[in-house]
Amino acid sequence: MKVAIIGTGYVGLTTGVCLADIGHEVFCVDNNPQKLEILKEGRSPIFEPGMEELLKKNTQNGRLSFSSEIASAAKEADVIFICVNTPTKENGMAELKFVEKVAKEIALAVGADYKVIVDKSTVPVKTAEKVKDTIHRYGNASTHCDVVSNPEFLKEGTAIFDTMEPDRIVIGSDSEKATNIMVELYKPIIEKTGAPVRVVSVRSAELIKHGANTFLSIKISYANLISQAFEEAHELGMFTVLWCYLRNDAFKKNGVDYHASADLTGQANHLGVTIEADIIKQKLPTNNGGFVAIDFGKTSPLVYKRLTTDHPIDLARYQVANCYMGRIGLINSGGASGENDLAQAVRTAVINKRAGGTGLISGRKAFQKPMKDGIELLNAIQDVYLDKGISIA
Ligand SMILES: NC(=O)c1ccc[n+]([C@@H]2O[C@H](COP(=O)([O-])OP(=O)(O)OC[C@H]3O[C@@H](n4cnc5c(N)ncnc54)[C@H](O)[C@@H]3O)[C@@H](O)[C@H]2O)c1
């Protein structure tokens, strides 16, 4: 397929390079002459792992080219991506004049040919409708393009990976013809990764992008709020304990529950200590390899080969290492009450202590039984920590 990318910034360049790499012929357009000069030399104006290799490879094989001419690229392409910047105006609204300007130039160029015009820039809901109006206003009577919304979710620094291995592809389209073309465009990525394709209305796709951005900013704000609360607690002379559990069904894969996996809980611990928890409470690891199994985030195989083994003490030690190498305390949790509570509590305490942990909290195991048995269990845990013979492994 032939693709025009208008605006080769972070989003446009990444999209263009990746679409060329999966076999499309891509014409990238930008109105910044310095940027074009750099790109034509096969260099990347942005730092992005893998970008320069893909740039060089696809420029050399003739699938990727750069110019300042919207008209010729738009005329040639089947699909035209609008990837220009949409900065925030002083009043907080998105500046859409660059999108509008590009839409007008596309309209003047395309004539009677059918094109799919794709809004990839982050825009307010109903912008695609405005783009369509602009196309009709400036195009001629026979102009019949579809405008779809295909929001971008890449993260700067992992942009190529995020595009080649997306969590999801959102296509906002009110036209079956345009939808089919978009699915065809992404087919190699969809087939290779099995990424879910969400076909929704144009307005929904525009809204989904804002939903995703809002969710991310809420998570950051929430972590910041906790961190501020912890800071205040420290000023008042208090110490802070954070339960860093991973409670989510998404951590289950093929019948295995990775919510207590050493790698995933280790990362949770690291986040906890970074927002100034003085003690982390975490479940004792029951397995490892959660990142790989649920295909979440990124990790290195060396984590599993060199940093830990499958021994329970090593797995717990990995959690300790993620608490600033044990400078922040790790207490493991006793877990639910069941069979062999006393033996299990002692085992958890021994593993925690030998891994360099700080202690064990046992609520349900201790309190959901007669007072005498509960006291015996708590004393047994205490004995482990008092016993000098049980030392770091
Ligand atoms: N950067 C990100 O991480 C990211 C992620 C998701 C979505 N987005 C959204 O994608 C859009 C683009 O973001 P970006 O970070 O790539 O922006 P950017 O500023 O890096 O790139 C925009 C490019 O468009 C070019 N441009 C502007 N007007 C033009 C015109 N008339 N003709 C040709 N080229 C023109 C600029 O020269 C620039 O190179 C924005 O709406 C942004 O909010 C960005």
The ligand as a Tripos MOL2 file, in Angstrom:
@<TRIPOS>MOLECULE
LIG
   44    48     1     0     0
SMALL
NO_CHARGES

@<TRIPOS>ATOM
      1 N1          5.1090   12.3310   21.1460 N.am      1 LIG1
      2 C1          4.3180   11.4340   21.7120 C.2       1 LIG1
      3 O1          4.7490   10.6710   22.5780 O.2       1 LIG1
      4 C2          2.8840   11.2980   21.2700 C.ar      1 LIG1
      5 C3          2.1920   10.1090   21.5850 C.ar      1 LIG1
      6 C4          0.8950    9.9750   21.1670 C.ar      1 LIG1
      7 C5          0.2730   11.0050   20.4750 C.ar      1 LIG1
      8 N2          0.9520   12.1660   20.1940 N.ar      1 LIG1
      9 C6          0.2420   13.1960   19.4160 C.3       1 LIG1
     10 O2          0.6480   13.0920   18.0500 O.3       1 LIG1
     11 C7          0.7310   14.3840   17.4500 C.3       1 LIG1
     12 C8          2.1290   14.6250   16.9370 C.3       1 LIG1
     13 O3          3.0110   14.5740   18.0490 O.3       1 LIG1
     14 P1          4.5910   14.5740   17.8750 P.3       1 LIG1
     15 O4          5.1370   14.3730   19.2330 O.co2     1 LIG1
     16 O5          4.9560   13.6700   16.7870 O.co2     1 LIG1
     17 O6          4.8030   16.1020   17.4290 O.3       1 LIG1
     18 P2          6.1320   16.7760   16.8510 P.3       1 LIG1
     19 O7          6.0530   18.2170   17.2100 O.co2     1 LIG1
     20 O8          7.3210   15.9590   17.2640 O.co2     1 LIG1
     21 O9          5.9730   16.6040   15.2860 O.3       1 LIG1
     22 C9          5.0590   17.2940   14.4880 C.3       1 LIG1
     23 C10         5.7070   17.4670   13.1310 C.3       1 LIG1
     24 O10         4.7600   18.0280   12.2290 O.3       1 LIG1
     25 C11         5.4430   18.9300   11.3920 C.3       1 LIG1
     26 N3          4.4550   19.8240   10.7910 N.ar      1 LIG1
     27 C12         3.6820   20.7660   11.3980 C.ar      1 LIG1
     28 N4          2.9160   21.3810   10.4890 N.ar      1 LIG1
     29 C13         3.2090   20.8440    9.2940 C.ar      1 LIG1
     30 C14         2.7600   21.0800    7.9820 C.ar      1 LIG1
     31 N5          1.8470   22.0010    7.7120 N.pl3     1 LIG1
     32 N6          3.2870   20.3510    6.9810 N.ar      1 LIG1
     33 C15         4.2190   19.3880    7.2130 C.ar      1 LIG1
     34 N7          4.6830   19.1320    8.4580 N.ar      1 LIG1
     35 C16         4.1860   19.8530    9.4810 C.ar      1 LIG1
     36 C17         6.4400   19.6060   12.3110 C.3       1 LIG1
     37 O11         7.5090   20.1960   11.6000 O.3       1 LIG1
     38 C18         6.9080   18.4210   13.1540 C.3       1 LIG1
     39 O12         8.0380   17.7850   12.6080 O.3       1 LIG1
     40 C19         0.2740   15.3600   18.5220 C.3       1 LIG1
     41 O13        -1.1070   15.5540   18.4040 O.3       1 LIG1
     42 C20         0.5820   14.6290   19.8160 C.3       1 LIG1
     43 O14        -0.2350   15.0690   20.8640 O.3       1 LIG1
     44 C21         2.2470   12.3130   20.5560 C.ar      1 LIG1
@<TRIPOS>BOND
     1     1     2 1
     2     2     3 2
     3     2     4 1
     4     4     5 ar
     5     4    44 ar
     6     5     6 ar
     7     6     7 ar
     8     7     8 ar
     9     8     9 1
    10     8    44 ar
    11     9    10 1
    12     9    42 1
    13    10    11 1
    14    11    12 1
    15    11    40 1
    16    12    13 1
    17    13    14 1
    18    14    15 2
    19    14    16 1
    20    14    17 1
    21    17    18 1
    22    18    19 2
    23    18    20 1
    24    18    21 1
    25    21    22 1
    26    22    23 1
    27    23    24 1
    28    23    38 1
    29    24    25 1
    30    25    26 1
    31    25    36 1
    32    26    27 ar
    33    26    35 ar
    34    27    28 ar
    35    28    29 ar
    36    29    30 ar
    37    29    35 ar
    38    30    31 1
    39    30    32 ar
    40    32    33 ar
    41    33    34 ar
    42    34    35 ar
    43    36    37 1
    44    36    38 1
    45    38    39 1
    46    40    41 1
    47    40    42 1
    48    42    43 1
@<TRIPOS>SUBSTRUCTURE
     1 LIG1         1 GROUP 0 **** ****
